[in-house]
Amino acid sequence: MHHSSTAGTGSTAQPSRRTVLTATAVVTAALAAGGGTAYADARRPDDDKLRGLISRMTLEE
C-alpha cells in the first residue's frame, strides 16, 4: 500500500482545502478565546515555519 503523506519530506505540495479550513477555524477560535493579536515574530524560527505554511495555503477553486 502506498502512503501519500508528505510530512517531513520537504515537499511543496499544497495543503488540502480541509486542512486550510481547519487551520482557519483553529486560529479564529484561538483569537476569539484569547482576545489577542496574532503575528509572526521574526526572532522565532517556528514562526518562519508558520509563515511558510500559510504562504502555501490556497483554496481550491
N, CA, C, O and CB atoms as a CASP TS submission, in Angstrom:
PFRMAT TS
TARGET T0000
AUTHOR 0000-0000-0000
METHOD Language model
MODEL 1
PARENT N/A
ATOM      1  N   MET     1       0.843  -1.177   0.000  1.00  0.00           N
ATOM      2  CA  MET     1       0.000   0.000   0.000  1.00  0.00           C
ATOM      3  C   MET     1       0.889   1.241   0.000  1.00  0.00           C
ATOM      4  O   MET     1       1.829   1.333   0.790  1.00  0.00           O
ATOM      5  CB  MET     1      -0.960  -0.003   1.220  1.00  0.00           C
ATOM      6  N   HIS     2       0.606   2.164  -0.853  1.00  0.00           N
ATOM      7  CA  HIS     2       1.369   3.404  -0.970  1.00  0.00           C
ATOM      8  C   HIS     2       0.834   4.427   0.015  1.00  0.00           C
ATOM      9  O   HIS     2      -0.374   4.651   0.096  1.00  0.00           O
ATOM     10  CB  HIS     2       1.311   3.957  -2.411  1.00  0.00           C
ATOM     11  N   HIS     3       1.733   5.042   0.760  1.00  0.00           N
ATOM     12  CA  HIS     3       1.351   6.071   1.726  1.00  0.00           C
ATOM     13  C   HIS     3       1.650   7.414   1.100  1.00  0.00           C
ATOM     14  O   HIS     3       2.793   7.685   0.735  1.00  0.00           O
ATOM     15  CB  HIS     3       2.104   5.901   3.092  1.00  0.00           C
ATOM     16  N   SER     4       0.636   8.265   0.968  1.00  0.00           N
ATOM     17  CA  SER     4       0.806   9.518   0.234  1.00  0.00           C
ATOM     18  C   SER     4       1.196  10.711   1.093  1.00  0.00           C
ATOM     19  O   SER     4       1.273  11.829   0.583  1.00  0.00           O
ATOM     20  CB  SER     4      -0.446   9.836  -0.481  1.00  0.00           C
ATOM     21  N   SER     5       1.442  10.507   2.375  1.00  0.00           N
ATOM     22  CA  SER     5       1.802  11.619   3.249  1.00  0.00           C
ATOM     23  C   SER     5       3.149  12.202   2.837  1.00  0.00           C
ATOM     24  O   SER     5       4.076  11.472   2.486  1.00  0.00           O
ATOM     25  CB  SER     5       1.843  11.164   4.719  1.00  0.00           C
ATOM     26  N   THR     6       3.240  13.537   2.886  1.00  0.00           N
ATOM     27  CA  THR     6       4.500  14.209   2.549  1.00  0.00           C
ATOM     28  C   THR     6       5.099  14.874   3.768  1.00  0.00           C
ATOM     29  O   THR     6       6.012  15.690   3.641  1.00  0.00           O
ATOM     30  CB  THR     6       4.283  15.243   1.444  1.00  0.00           C
ATOM     31  N   ALA     7       4.606  14.542   4.939  1.00  0.00           N
ATOM     32  CA  ALA     7       5.105  15.165   6.168  1.00  0.00           C
ATOM     33  C   ALA     7       6.585  14.866   6.355  1.00  0.00           C
ATOM     34  O   ALA     7       7.014  13.714   6.294  1.00  0.00           O
ATOM     35  CB  ALA     7       4.306  14.675   7.389  1.00  0.00           C
ATOM     36  N   GLY     8       7.348  15.912   6.583  1.00  0.00           N
ATOM     37  CA  GLY     8       8.761  15.754   6.861  1.00  0.00           C
ATOM     38  C   GLY     8       9.636  15.501   5.648  1.00  0.00           C
ATOM     39  O   GLY     8      10.831  15.244   5.797  1.00  0.00           O
ATOM     40  N   THR     9       9.070  15.567   4.449  1.00  0.00           N
ATOM     41  CA  THR     9       9.872  15.297   3.260  1.00  0.00           C
ATOM     42  C   THR     9      10.316  16.569   2.556  1.00  0.00           C
ATOM     43  O   THR     9      11.063  16.512   1.580  1.00  0.00           O
ATOM     44  CB  THR     9       9.096  14.434   2.300  1.00  0.00           C
ATOM     45  N   GLY    10       9.859  17.718   3.049  1.00  0.00           N
ATOM     46  CA  GLY    10      10.221  18.969   2.401  1.00  0.00           C
ATOM     47  C   GLY    10       9.424  19.226   1.140  1.00  0.00           C
ATOM     48  O   GLY    10       9.791  20.091   0.344  1.00  0.00           O
ATOM     49  N   SER    11       8.344  18.494   0.942  1.00  0.00           N
ATOM     50  CA  SER    11       7.515  18.659  -0.241  1.00  0.00           C
ATOM     51  C   SER    11       6.856  20.032  -0.248  1.00  0.00           C
ATOM     52  O   SER    11       6.553  20.593   0.805  1.00  0.00           O
ATOM     53  CB  SER    11       6.455  17.558  -0.309  1.00  0.00           C
ATOM     54  N   THR    12       6.640  20.563  -1.440  1.00  0.00           N
ATOM     55  CA  THR    12       5.965  21.850  -1.559  1.00  0.00           C
ATOM     56  C   THR    12       4.515  21.659  -1.982  1.00  0.00           C
ATOM     57  O   THR    12       3.907  22.578  -2.531  1.00  0.00           O
ATOM     58  CB  THR    12       6.697  22.750  -2.560  1.00  0.00           C
ATOM     59  N   ALA    13       3.956  20.487  -1.737  1.00  0.00           N
ATOM     60  CA  ALA    13       2.571  20.210  -2.094  1.00  0.00           C
ATOM     61  C   ALA    13       1.632  21.162  -1.366  1.00  0.00           C
ATOM     62  O   ALA    13       1.875  21.535  -0.218  1.00  0.00           O
ATOM     63  CB  ALA    13       2.210  18.755  -1.771  1.00  0.00           C
ATOM     64  N   GLN    14       0.572  21.545  -2.038  1.00  0.00           N
ATOM     65  CA  GLN    14      -0.429  22.427  -1.448  1.00  0.00           C
ATOM     66  C   GLN    14      -1.248  21.659  -0.422  1.00  0.00           C
ATOM     67  O   GLN    14      -1.594  20.501  -0.651  1.00  0.00           O
ATOM     68  CB  GLN    14      -1.346  23.027  -2.536  1.00  0.00           C
ATOM     69  N   PRO    15      -1.564  22.291   0.712  1.00  0.00           N
ATOM     70  CA  PRO    15      -2.428  21.626   1.686  1.00  0.00           C
ATOM     71  C   PRO    15      -3.845  21.506   1.121  1.00  0.00           C
ATOM     72  O   PRO    15      -4.249  22.297   0.269  1.00  0.00           O
ATOM     73  CB  PRO    15      -2.439  22.402   3.034  1.00  0.00           C
ATOM     74  N   SER    16      -4.585  20.525   1.594  1.00  0.00           N
ATOM     75  CA  SER    16      -5.946  20.331   1.110  1.00  0.00           C
ATOM     76  C   SER    16      -6.853  21.453   1.589  1.00  0.00           C
ATOM     77  O   SER    16      -6.520  22.180   2.525  1.00  0.00           O
ATOM     78  CB  SER    16      -6.490  18.978   1.570  1.00  0.00           C
ATOM     79  N   ARG    17      -7.982  21.582   0.948  1.00  0.00           N
ATOM     80  CA  ARG    17      -8.965  22.598   1.349  1.00  0.00           C
ATOM     81  C   ARG    17      -9.412  22.346   2.783  1.00  0.00           C
ATOM     82  O   ARG    17      -9.595  23.289   3.554  1.00  0.00           O
ATOM     83  CB  ARG    17     -10.191  22.594   0.392  1.00  0.00           C
ATOM     84  N   ARG    18      -9.586  21.080   3.140  1.00  0.00           N
ATOM     85  CA  ARG    18      -9.991  20.728   4.504  1.00  0.00           C
ATOM     86  C   ARG    18      -8.943  21.212   5.511  1.00  0.00           C
ATOM     87  O   ARG    18      -9.296  21.729   6.571  1.00  0.00           O
ATOM     88  CB  ARG    18     -10.196  19.195   4.633  1.00  0.00           C
ATOM     89  N   THR    19      -7.663  21.047   5.185  1.00  0.00           N
ATOM     90  CA  THR    19      -6.591  21.494   6.076  1.00  0.00           C
ATOM     91  C   THR    19      -6.630  23.005   6.259  1.00  0.00           C
ATOM     92  O   THR    19      -6.492  23.505   7.375  1.00  0.00           O
ATOM     93  CB  THR    19      -5.223  21.066   5.530  1.00  0.00           C
ATOM     94  N   VAL    20      -6.818  23.724   5.169  1.00  0.00           N
ATOM     95  CA  VAL    20      -6.876  25.186   5.232  1.00  0.00           C
ATOM     96  C   VAL    20      -8.058  25.640   6.081  1.00  0.00           C
ATOM     97  O   VAL    20      -7.919  26.527   6.923  1.00  0.00           O
ATOM     98  CB  VAL    20      -6.977  25.786   3.817  1.00  0.00           C
ATOM     99  N   LEU    21      -9.219  25.032   5.858  1.00  0.00           N
ATOM    100  CA  LEU    21     -10.407  25.420   6.619  1.00  0.00           C
ATOM    101  C   LEU    21     -10.259  25.080   8.096  1.00  0.00           C
ATOM    102  O   LEU    21     -10.682  25.850   8.958  1.00  0.00           O
ATOM    103  CB  LEU    21     -11.647  24.736   6.050  1.00  0.00           C
ATOM    104  N   THR    22      -9.660  23.929   8.391  1.00  0.00           N
ATOM    105  CA  THR    22      -9.440  23.541   9.786  1.00  0.00           C
ATOM    106  C   THR    22      -8.479  24.507  10.462  1.00  0.00           C
ATOM    107  O   THR    22      -8.730  24.958  11.580  1.00  0.00           O
ATOM    108  CB  THR    22      -8.896  22.103   9.872  1.00  0.00           C
ATOM    109  N   ALA    23      -7.383  24.826   9.789  1.00  0.00           N
ATOM    110  CA  ALA    23      -6.403  25.758  10.356  1.00  0.00           C
ATOM    111  C   ALA    23      -7.031  27.127  10.594  1.00  0.00           C
ATOM    112  O   ALA    23      -6.771  27.767  11.613  1.00  0.00           O
ATOM    113  CB  ALA    23      -5.185  25.891   9.427  1.00  0.00           C
ATOM    114  N   THR    24      -7.851  27.568   9.660  1.00  0.00           N
ATOM    115  CA  THR    24      -8.530  28.854   9.805  1.00  0.00           C
ATOM    116  C   THR    24      -9.461  28.840  11.010  1.00  0.00           C
ATOM    117  O   THR    24      -9.501  29.798  11.782  1.00  0.00           O
ATOM    118  CB  THR    24      -9.317  29.193   8.532  1.00  0.00           C
ATOM    119  N   ALA    25     -10.211  27.749  11.170  1.00  0.00           N
ATOM    120  CA  ALA    25     -11.133  27.635  12.303  1.00  0.00           C
ATOM    121  C   ALA    25     -10.381  27.627  13.631  1.00  0.00           C
ATOM    122  O   ALA    25     -10.817  28.252  14.598  1.00  0.00           O
ATOM    123  CB  ALA    25     -11.980  26.364  12.176  1.00  0.00           C
ATOM    124  N   VAL    26      -9.260  26.925  13.677  1.00  0.00           N
ATOM    125  CA  VAL    26      -8.469  26.848  14.911  1.00  0.00           C
ATOM    126  C   VAL    26      -7.905  28.218  15.278  1.00  0.00           C
ATOM    127  O   VAL    26      -7.980  28.633  16.435  1.00  0.00           O
ATOM    128  CB  VAL    26      -7.323  25.827  14.757  1.00  0.00           C
ATOM    129  N   VAL    27      -7.350  28.909  14.314  1.00  0.00           N
ATOM    130  CA  VAL    27      -6.782  30.238  14.578  1.00  0.00           C
ATOM    131  C   VAL    27      -7.882  31.208  15.008  1.00  0.00           C
ATOM    132  O   VAL    27      -7.695  31.996  15.935  1.00  0.00           O
ATOM    133  CB  VAL    27      -6.050  30.780  13.324  1.00  0.00           C
ATOM    134  N   THR    28      -9.024  31.147  14.332  1.00  0.00           N
ATOM    135  CA  THR    28     -10.143  32.020  14.685  1.00  0.00           C
ATOM    136  C   THR    28     -10.609  31.761  16.115  1.00  0.00           C
ATOM    137  O   THR    28     -10.843  32.699  16.878  1.00  0.00           O
ATOM    138  CB  THR    28     -11.308  31.818  13.708  1.00  0.00           C
ATOM    139  N   ALA    29     -10.740  30.489  16.472  1.00  0.00           N
ATOM    140  CA  ALA    29     -11.169  30.132  17.830  1.00  0.00           C
ATOM    141  C   ALA    29     -10.143  30.590  18.868  1.00  0.00           C
ATOM    142  O   ALA    29     -10.513  31.084  19.933  1.00  0.00           O
ATOM    143  CB  ALA    29     -11.388  28.611  17.941  1.00  0.00           C
ATOM    144  N   ALA    30      -8.870  30.428  18.559  1.00  0.00           N
ATOM    145  CA  ALA    30      -7.821  30.839  19.495  1.00  0.00           C
ATOM    146  C   ALA    30      -7.830  32.349  19.701  1.00  0.00           C
ATOM    147  O   ALA    30      -7.664  32.826  20.823  1.00  0.00           O
ATOM    148  CB  ALA    30      -6.447  30.386  18.990  1.00  0.00           C
ATOM    149  N   LEU    31      -8.020  33.091  18.631  1.00  0.00           N
ATOM    150  CA  LEU    31      -8.071  34.547  18.754  1.00  0.00           C
ATOM    151  C   LEU    31      -9.308  34.990  19.528  1.00  0.00           C
ATOM    152  O   LEU    31      -9.244  35.911  20.343  1.00  0.00           O
ATOM    153  CB  LEU    31      -8.056  35.200  17.368  1.00  0.00           C
ATOM    154  N   ALA    32     -10.434  34.328  19.269  1.00  0.00           N
ATOM    155  CA  ALA    32     -11.668  34.677  19.974  1.00  0.00           C
ATOM    156  C   ALA    32     -11.536  34.376  21.465  1.00  0.00           C
ATOM    157  O   ALA    32     -12.008  35.149  22.299  1.00  0.00           O
ATOM    158  CB  ALA    32     -12.867  33.911  19.380  1.00  0.00           C
ATOM    159  N   ALA    33     -10.907  33.276  21.797  1.00  0.00           N
ATOM    160  CA  ALA    33     -10.755  32.877  23.197  1.00  0.00           C
ATOM    161  C   ALA    33      -9.731  33.747  23.921  1.00  0.00           C
ATOM    162  O   ALA    33      -9.914  34.093  25.088  1.00  0.00           O
ATOM    163  CB  ALA    33     -10.344  31.408  23.287  1.00  0.00           C
ATOM    164  N   GLY    34      -8.661  34.096  23.227  1.00  0.00           N
ATOM    165  CA  GLY    34      -7.580  34.849  23.864  1.00  0.00           C
ATOM    166  C   GLY    34      -7.737  36.347  23.770  1.00  0.00           C
ATOM    167  O   GLY    34      -7.193  37.088  24.589  1.00  0.00           O
ATOM    168  N   GLY    35      -8.482  36.798  22.772  1.00  0.00           N
ATOM    169  CA  GLY    35      -8.685  38.223  22.603  1.00  0.00           C
ATOM    170  C   GLY    35      -7.434  38.976  22.193  1.00  0.00           C
ATOM    171  O   GLY    35      -7.414  40.206  22.234  1.00  0.00           O
ATOM    172  N   GLY    36      -6.394  38.263  21.800  1.00  0.00           N
ATOM    173  CA  GLY    36      -5.134  38.909  21.446  1.00  0.00           C
ATOM    174  C   GLY    36      -4.963  39.076  19.954  1.00  0.00           C
ATOM    175  O   GLY    36      -5.870  38.804  19.167  1.00  0.00           O
ATOM    176  N   THR    37      -3.800  39.522  19.591  1.00  0.00           N
ATOM    177  CA  THR    37      -3.448  39.697  18.194  1.00  0.00           C
ATOM    178  C   THR    37      -2.439  38.637  17.811  1.00  0.00           C
ATOM    179  O   THR    37      -1.489  38.379  18.550  1.00  0.00           O
ATOM    180  CB  THR    37      -2.892  41.114  17.928  1.00  0.00           C
ATOM    181  N   ALA    38      -2.640  38.021  16.657  1.00  0.00           N
ATOM    182  CA  ALA    38      -1.706  37.002  16.183  1.00  0.00           C
ATOM    183  C   ALA    38      -0.754  37.626  15.171  1.00  0.00           C
ATOM    184  O   ALA    38      -1.178  38.336  14.259  1.00  0.00           O
ATOM    185  CB  ALA    38      -2.464  35.798  15.557  1.00  0.00           C
ATOM    186  N   TYR    39       0.517  37.358  15.338  1.00  0.00           N
ATOM    187  CA  TYR    39       1.509  37.816  14.385  1.00  0.00           C
ATOM    188  C   TYR    39       2.718  36.899  14.467  1.00  0.00           C
ATOM    189  O   TYR    39       2.936  36.221  15.471  1.00  0.00           O
ATOM    190  CB  TYR    39       1.906  39.291  14.653  1.00  0.00           C
ATOM    191  N   ALA    40       3.498  36.890  13.398  1.00  0.00           N
ATOM    192  CA  ALA    40       4.708  36.074  13.370  1.00  0.00           C
ATOM    193  C   ALA    40       5.861  36.904  13.912  1.00  0.00           C
ATOM    194  O   ALA    40       6.040  38.058  13.521  1.00  0.00           O
ATOM    195  CB  ALA    40       5.016  35.562  11.927  1.00  0.00           C
ATOM    196  N   ASP    41       6.627  36.329  14.795  1.00  0.00           N
ATOM    197  CA  ASP    41       7.764  37.005  15.418  1.00  0.00           C
ATOM    198  C   ASP    41       9.024  36.631  14.641  1.00  0.00           C
ATOM    199  O   ASP    41       9.374  35.453  14.562  1.00  0.00           O
ATOM    200  CB  ASP    41       7.898  36.620  16.935  1.00  0.00           C
ATOM    201  N   ALA    42       9.700  37.611  14.074  1.00  0.00           N
ATOM    202  CA  ALA    42      10.886  37.362  13.252  1.00  0.00           C
ATOM    203  C   ALA    42      12.012  36.693  14.035  1.00  0.00           C
ATOM    204  O   ALA    42      12.909  36.108  13.428  1.00  0.00           O
ATOM    205  CB  ALA    42      11.385  38.663  12.662  1.00  0.00           C
ATOM    206  N   ARG    43      11.989  36.764  15.358  1.00  0.00           N
ATOM    207  CA  ARG    43      13.052  36.172  16.169  1.00  0.00           C
ATOM    208  C   ARG    43      12.809  34.701  16.468  1.00  0.00           C
ATOM    209  O   ARG    43      13.677  34.039  17.039  1.00  0.00           O
ATOM    210  CB  ARG    43      13.195  36.932  17.462  1.00  0.00           C
ATOM    211  N   ARG    44      11.656  34.180  16.098  1.00  0.00           N
ATOM    212  CA  ARG    44      11.332  32.786  16.426  1.00  0.00           C
ATOM    213  C   ARG    44      11.337  31.933  15.165  1.00  0.00           C
ATOM    214  O   ARG    44      10.560  32.205  14.250  1.00  0.00           O
ATOM    215  CB  ARG    44       9.958  32.692  17.129  1.00  0.00           C
ATOM    216  N   PRO    45      12.186  30.910  15.084  1.00  0.00           N
ATOM    217  CA  PRO    45      12.251  30.060  13.892  1.00  0.00           C
ATOM    218  C   PRO    45      10.950  29.314  13.623  1.00  0.00           C
ATOM    219  O   PRO    45      10.637  29.030  12.467  1.00  0.00           O
ATOM    220  CB  PRO    45      13.376  29.067  14.033  1.00  0.00           C
ATOM    221  N   ASP    46      10.184  28.989  14.668  1.00  0.00           N
ATOM    222  CA  ASP    46       8.903  28.315  14.448  1.00  0.00           C
ATOM    223  C   ASP    46       7.951  29.199  13.655  1.00  0.00           C
ATOM    224  O   ASP    46       7.126  28.696  12.892  1.00  0.00           O
ATOM    225  CB  ASP    46       8.266  27.924  15.784  1.00  0.00           C
ATOM    226  N   ASP    47       8.060  30.514  13.829  1.00  0.00           N
ATOM    227  CA  ASP    47       7.203  31.425  13.099  1.00  0.00           C
ATOM    228  C   ASP    47       7.542  31.436  11.609  1.00  0.00           C
ATOM    229  O   ASP    47       6.667  31.691  10.783  1.00  0.00           O
ATOM    230  CB  ASP    47       7.318  32.824  13.675  1.00  0.00           C
ATOM    231  N   ASP    48       8.798  31.165  11.255  1.00  0.00           N
ATOM    232  CA  ASP    48       9.156  31.032   9.845  1.00  0.00           C
ATOM    233  C   ASP    48       8.423  29.842   9.237  1.00  0.00           C
ATOM    234  O   ASP    48       7.955  29.911   8.101  1.00  0.00           O
ATOM    235  CB  ASP    48      10.687  30.870   9.678  1.00  0.00           C
ATOM    236  N   LYS    49       8.324  28.757   9.990  1.00  0.00           N
ATOM    237  CA  LYS    49       7.588  27.580   9.514  1.00  0.00           C
ATOM    238  C   LYS    49       6.114  27.924   9.336  1.00  0.00           C
ATOM    239  O   LYS    49       5.488  27.513   8.359  1.00  0.00           O
ATOM    240  CB  LYS    49       7.748  26.393  10.497  1.00  0.00           C
ATOM    241  N   LEU    50       5.565  28.678  10.281  1.00  0.00           N
ATOM    242  CA  LEU    50       4.167  29.092  10.190  1.00  0.00           C
ATOM    243  C   LEU    50       3.949  29.965   8.965  1.00  0.00           C
ATOM    244  O   LEU    50       2.985  29.770   8.224  1.00  0.00           O
ATOM    245  CB  LEU    50       3.741  29.841  11.459  1.00  0.00           C
ATOM    246  N   ARG    51       4.846  30.934   8.746  1.00  0.00           N
ATOM    247  CA  ARG    51       4.733  31.780   7.555  1.00  0.00           C
ATOM    248  C   ARG    51       4.777  30.945   6.281  1.00  0.00           C
ATOM    249  O   ARG    51       4.009  31.183   5.349  1.00  0.00           O
ATOM    250  CB  ARG    51       5.853  32.826   7.534  1.00  0.00           C
ATOM    251  N   GLY    52       5.681  29.962   6.245  1.00  0.00           N
ATOM    252  CA  GLY    52       5.793  29.102   5.070  1.00  0.00           C
ATOM    253  C   GLY    52       4.525  28.313   4.814  1.00  0.00           C
ATOM    254  O   GLY    52       4.078  28.196   3.673  1.00  0.00           O
ATOM    255  N   LEU    53       3.943  27.768   5.883  1.00  0.00           N
ATOM    256  CA  LEU    53       2.701  27.006   5.742  1.00  0.00           C
ATOM    257  C   LEU    53       1.581  27.897   5.231  1.00  0.00           C
ATOM    258  O   LEU    53       0.850  27.520   4.315  1.00  0.00           O
ATOM    259  CB  LEU    53       2.301  26.370   7.081  1.00  0.00           C
ATOM    260  N   ILE    54       1.448  29.074   5.820  1.00  0.00           N
ATOM    261  CA  ILE    54       0.387  29.990   5.412  1.00  0.00           C
ATOM    262  C   ILE    54       0.574  30.430   3.966  1.00  0.00           C
ATOM    263  O   ILE    54      -0.404  30.547   3.227  1.00  0.00           O
ATOM    264  CB  ILE    54       0.350  31.211   6.336  1.00  0.00           C
ATOM    265  N   SER    55       1.801  30.673   3.554  1.00  0.00           N
ATOM    266  CA  SER    55       2.038  31.139   2.186  1.00  0.00           C
ATOM    267  C   SER    55       1.690  30.076   1.149  1.00  0.00           C
ATOM    268  O   SER    55       1.394  30.405   0.000  1.00  0.00           O
ATOM    269  CB  SER    55       3.491  31.557   2.022  1.00  0.00           C
ATOM    270  N   ARG    56       1.722  28.791   1.550  1.00  0.00           N
ATOM    271  CA  ARG    56       1.368  27.720   0.617  1.00  0.00           C
ATOM    272  C   ARG    56      -0.123  27.407   0.602  1.00  0.00           C
ATOM    273  O   ARG    56      -0.585  26.639  -0.243  1.00  0.00           O
ATOM    274  CB  ARG    56       2.133  26.474   0.961  1.00  0.00           C
ATOM    275  N   MET    57      -0.875  27.989   1.520  1.00  0.00           N
ATOM    276  CA  MET    57      -2.305  27.685   1.615  1.00  0.00           C
ATOM    277  C   MET    57      -3.085  28.419   0.534  1.00  0.00           C
ATOM    278  O   MET    57      -3.002  29.640   0.401  1.00  0.00           O
ATOM    279  CB  MET    57      -2.846  28.060   3.005  1.00  0.00           C
ATOM    280  N   THR    58      -3.834  27.657  -0.224  1.00  0.00           N
ATOM    281  CA  THR    58      -4.743  28.229  -1.207  1.00  0.00           C
ATOM    282  C   THR    58      -6.025  27.422  -1.175  1.00  0.00           C
ATOM    283  O   THR    58      -6.001  26.218  -0.920  1.00  0.00           O
ATOM    284  CB  THR    58      -4.114  28.238  -2.637  1.00  0.00           C
ATOM    285  N   LEU    59      -7.135  28.076  -1.431  1.00  0.00           N
ATOM    286  CA  LEU    59      -8.399  27.358  -1.532  1.00  0.00           C
ATOM    287  C   LEU    59      -8.556  26.867  -2.960  1.00  0.00           C
ATOM    288  O   LEU    59      -8.343  27.608  -3.919  1.00  0.00           O
ATOM    289  CB  LEU    59      -9.601  28.259  -1.115  1.00  0.00           C
ATOM    290  N   GLU    60      -8.932  25.605  -3.078  1.00  0.00           N
ATOM    291  CA  GLU    60      -9.136  25.044  -4.410  1.00  0.00           C
ATOM    292  C   GLU    60     -10.363  25.681  -5.028  1.00  0.00           C
ATOM    293  O   GLU    60     -11.382  25.882  -4.366  1.00  0.00           O
ATOM    294  CB  GLU    60      -9.284  23.502  -4.355  1.00  0.00           C
ATOM    295  N   GLU    61     -10.248  25.993  -6.302  1.00  0.00           N
ATOM    296  CA  GLU    61     -11.369  26.647  -6.976  1.00  0.00           C
ATOM    297  C   GLU    61     -12.246  25.634  -7.650  1.00  0.00           C
ATOM    298  O   GLU    61     -13.244  25.998  -8.272  1.00  0.00           O
ATOM    299  CB  GLU    61     -10.878  27.663  -7.991  1.00  0.00           C
TER
END
